Amino acid sequence: MARMAIRPDVEALPAYRFKALDAAVKLDQNESPWDLPEPLRSRALERVARAELHRYPAMHADGVAERIAELERWPVEGVVVTNGSNVLIQAIVIAAGLGRRVLSVAPSFSLYALQARLLNAELREVPLAAGFALPLEALLSELDQGDGVHFLAAPMAPTGNAVSAEDVWTLARAGANGWLTVIDEAYGPFAASDFSSVVRDVPNTVSLRTFSKAFAMGGVRLGYALAAPDLAVHLRKAVLPFTVSALQAALVETVLEDPAYVRSRVDLIVAERERVGAALRDLPGIEVFPSVTNFLLVRVGDAAALHGALLARGIVVRRQDHLPGLAGCLRVSIGTPDENDALVAALTALTALAAQPGAAGAPAAAPERTEESHA
Ligand SMILES: Cc1ncc(COP(=O)(O)O)c(C=O)c1O
């Protein structure tokens, strides 16, 4: 038999796990529940129809970078645009983590650890403290030695809690000599937080942003980094040329001409998050953790059974109970008001069933297909 050509450490690596589940109410990927508003959507598609398909696009989505620079009031030379911020996570590990260290808390966004392992960086994961607080002292002592990349999701994911500005400044300053501090602000718009001032003031820091959440463009795949221009030059070397297509650029450039929809929708999602959180806190057997994002982390006891029971009622949420410290947890994206009503009604019924005398404790009516969906 032929010897396996894949590196043994890659062979042993788990793949990014996500199972798409069909359901009428989709609350499993922290997406926007609404597509782009009309007439903006039609205008963007008209621009796509006019794209020159036989030509290569700009090497690093330069037109998109210019629009982002205006939006963010950031020097265009410091804007790095890629196919989703995932791609930047990989580029950053290539440019600053390979053969060095990758530091993050656990649990955190799973891609940091996956890319560290894939690219042979030494992974250092520090468990979150009680209440999902940042383990500040432990992180500072890690930053005291070695060099590499420190991924800090702010707000945190998948726990959904805020990171204090004081902690972000402290950690960025502590790592400034040898560590690249990556402030992942994927959910920043829902927390009304913006750590670009840290990137402006502290060397070796980067802010990651995405069009997948607040901008309602998860299907388009576009993300970007804000960095100092002299750092961005090197990050771009780790991003393949021509990787953002002319079609993506046409869509995003149009949307950036008129991004006013983002603010009003974020406000609605935030109001819904508070409403759903309050309703779920009233239910027996459900613990709702504080969130400043577009999702809620909830502890329900038997996460597998409840995930299955919700799926049987046409609602898909995400299991998180495989992650350290998140036993019994599910993650629920905030949807449209109707979708959120459906979730609250289903959980109200299921928790009432579970609370009946003689019930096993877990919500009843688990269906045959209790498939997992991990990320
Ligand atoms: C914390 C965090 N960072 C980055 C991403 C990736 O975003 P993108 O769609 O831009 O690749 C996600 C996606 O869920 C996320 O949760």
The ligand as a MOL file (V3000), in Angstrom:
LIG
                    3D

  0  0  0     0  0            999 V3000
M  V30 BEGIN CTAB
M  V30 COUNTS 16 16 0 0 0
M  V30 BEGIN ATOM
M  V30 1 C -15.0390 35.3930 16.0530 0
M  V30 2 C -15.1330 35.1700 14.5840 0
M  V30 3 N -14.1530 35.6130 13.8020 0
M  V30 4 C -14.1770 35.4250 12.4730 0
M  V30 5 C -15.2230 34.7660 11.8720 0
M  V30 6 C -15.1500 34.4870 10.3920 0
M  V30 7 O -15.7970 35.4100 9.6550 0
M  V30 8 P -15.7430 35.4190 8.0610 0
M  V30 9 O -17.1060 35.0400 7.6160 0
M  V30 10 O -15.3720 36.8410 7.7280 0
M  V30 11 O -14.6950 34.4790 7.5860 0
M  V30 12 C -16.2760 34.2900 12.6320 0
M  V30 13 C -17.3930 33.5670 11.9890 0
M  V30 14 O -18.3140 33.0900 12.5510 0
M  V30 15 C -16.2380 34.4920 14.0290 0
M  V30 16 O -17.2120 34.0120 14.8150 0
M  V30 END ATOM
M  V30 BEGIN BOND
M  V30 1 1 1 2
M  V30 2 1 2 3
M  V30 3 2 2 15
M  V30 4 2 3 4
M  V30 5 1 4 5
M  V30 6 1 5 6
M  V30 7 2 5 12
M  V30 8 1 6 7
M  V30 9 1 7 8
M  V30 10 2 8 9
M  V30 11 1 8 10
M  V30 12 1 8 11
M  V30 13 1 12 13
M  V30 14 1 12 15
M  V30 15 2 13 14
M  V30 16 1 15 16
M  V30 END BOND
M  V30 END CTAB
M  END
